[in-house]
Amino acid sequence: MRDYLIFVDCSSDKCPLPFVKTRNAILNADPGNIIKVVGSDVRSYHEILMALKPWNAEVIEATDTKERWEIVFRVAKR
Amino acid sequence: MEKREVYLDNNSSTRVDDRVITHMNKIFSELYAIASSQFSHTPGILAKEEIEKARDKVIKKIGQDRGHVVFTSGATESNNLALKGVGFANLDGKRKKILISKIEHFSVLHSANFLKRFGFQIDYINVDGEGFLDIDHLSSLIDDNTLLVSVMHANNEVGTVQNIKDISEIVHKYGAYFHVDAASSFLQIPINVKTQDIDLLSISSHKIYGPKGVGALYVGDEVKIEKIIDGGYQEYNLRGGTENVPSISGFGKAIEIYDREDLIKTRNLRDYLYKRLTEEIDGVLLNGPSDFEKRISNNLNVSFEYVEGESVVLHLDTRGIAVITGSACFSRSLEASHVLLAMGFSHERAHGSIRFSPSKYNNVEDMDYTVFHVREVVDKLRELSPLYTK
């Protein structure tokens, strides 16, 4: 596991809040920063992964168990 | 496909025209005095004259020959002044009923609701499945106790344009005042307070490539109204406070340079976008009038079956496309659009609605880019939907 700089806790959030929080974290981050997002809402997990491509983010790790998921990614250059 | 920035939320607000900005900068620098009467200093008189030039431009566009045009901070304040101002001025009268359509802007809905505290009865007029006012329902609600009827000219979400003359005939048969919120239609659809028999008319600047924070309310001569913002005697003693000369003048400039060719351009872009969306994506449902002649030219509102609007908006935003949804989840209220619900739509369809509204600054390439990404986003979101089967 890489060290992350920014942690976004969406453990108790439902769609679309995890997506919104992730986007806000990216907007406030610097290029190259590593962000870790954790949550439990399954739909949000898939939607965030879907959005990381147009955001040009590099997915470092993505894990999904039944109760909890984690996505770690690097913010792209703007 | 190379990423673009495509702003398609012009029913909310438009980019200010560069010529308006240039004009306003000049006013900021040169006409900074408080606008005042001919009995004051010259800089004040010049500032006042600048306001009057803008007022004349509004007057010409709305066909006014009596009454006043009062500059405000925007259509929201105009609507507040129209409803509360008329309500307060008529507290002692026998007319205690106010009728508004179910699809009005919140500034009308909430102002009407506020007046309940002062003993007014508010009744809500139905609309049909395309957003047109139910004239029979209006006729059944209105009576000699009706003080005011407020109906928007064009709806900001689905673009429906009402037949104002038909409504005003019924309203005036009962001696009530008729207020029209034309924030979304001003300059797009001709409006004439004289021939269409309108007593109060709200308009806005920032939807016609003018600055935000300025609008106006036309008040007919015969309307009994009082100010809701106390201060000095500005604006015919109907709106206290120092006039915002640069913005008022910028509003006037936006009116002056408004080009109907741009309307044709945005309508063609809107039509092209709709054609391509329906060709490339299945399950596209049109919200609002199917006759595009009866909706404002830069409005397209559709729902995509099996897809939530908020997800589409968020994913399109990641691709540089700015649109909005009728779902109010963003505001955390978790309620669907009151407009779409009033039109009889299910919560699912209302939550799935997306509004695309182009401007003169868009082009065909923007529409092609949008269609490409909408299709991709909708396809992927449908893959996530347990309800969707190809």
Contacts between the chains, C-beta under 8 A, distances in Angstrom:
chain1	res1	chain2	res2	distance
A	15	B	311	7.3
A	16	B	310	5.0
A	16	B	311	6.4
A	16	B	314	5.8
A	16	B	329	6.4
A	16	B	330	7.9
A	19	B	311	7.7
A	19	B	314	5.3
A	20	B	314	7.0
A	20	B	330	8.0
A	23	B	314	7.1
A	23	B	317	7.5
A	23	B	318	7.4
A	43	B	384	6.2
A	46	B	384	5.3
A	47	B	311	6.3
A	47	B	314	7.6
A	47	B	315	7.4
A	47	B	381	7.7
A	47	B	384	7.2
A	50	B	315	6.8
A	50	B	380	5.6
A	51	B	314	7.2
A	51	B	315	6.0
A	51	B	318	4.8
A	54	B	3	7.7
A	54	B	315	7.7
A	54	B	318	4.4
A	54	B	319	4.8
A	55	B	318	5.5
